[in-house]
Amino acid sequence: MVRVEDSTLQSQNVVSSAQNSVDNVHNAVSRALSHPTEQTIQEAHNAIVQAERAVEQAKAHHNQPAVEQAEEELHNEKSRLQGLQ
């Protein structure tokens, strides 16, 4: 049986993971914008895919403001990367 504390902690970890993934996207997109090579652009795309999965997983647990913020930040980063293409 899952205790309430365990469930809450798991949800927080999933949300934290999503936010960390979005932070990684920000870093990857920033690198791609400052040094636009095929490799840095591909790394940014890979980070986006990973963050999209993490955000979707977080949404499955809770649709809380932190998840919505991560989703909005991810959208902004995707828009920034579009400037290279």
N, C-alpha and C positions, 0 to 999 in steps of 0.2 A: 504494500500500500504506500502511495506517495504522500508524504506529509506536505502540508501547505507551505511550510518554509522551503522545502526542497523544490516544489513547483515554482515558487516565486523566484528563487535563486536561479533556477534553470532559465526562466523567462528573462531575467536580467542578463544572464550570460549570453543568451541568443541575441538580445538587443545590443549588448556591448560588442559582440562579434560583428554585427551588422555595421555598427558605427565605425569600428576599426577597419572594416573592409572599405567603407566609404572614405575614410582618412587615407587609406592606401591608394585609392583611386585619385584623390586629390594630388598626392605626391607623384604618382605616375603621370598624370595629365600635365602637371607642372614641368616634369622632366621632358615630356614630349614637346611641350610648347617652347621650352628654352633650348632644346637640342633635338629638333625634329628629324629623327632618322627612322628608317623602317622598323628597327628594333624597339626604340622607345615608344613609337606609336602602337606597335603590336603589344608591348607590355601594358600600355594604358588600356587597350581593348580587353586584354586578358583580365586586368584588375576590375574592369567594369562588369564583365561576365560573372566574376566571383562575387562582387558586391551585390549584383542583382539577385543572385541565389541567396545570399545572406539576408538581404532585406526581405525577400519573399518568405524565408523561413521565420524571420522575426514577426512578420505580419500574421503568420499562422498562429503564433503564440499570443500576441497581443497587438492590437492596433492602437498603440498609445502614442502620445506626442513625440517621444524619442524616435519611434519607428517612422513616423511621418516626416520628421526632420531629416532623418537619414535618407529617406526616399527623395526628398526635395533636394538635398545636397548632391545626391547621385545624379539627379536630372540636370542640375547646374553644371556638374563636371562633364557630363556627356555633351552638353551644349558647348562648353569650352573646347572640348576635343574636336567638335565639328568644325571649328574655325580652321583647323589644319587641312581639312579635306575639301 
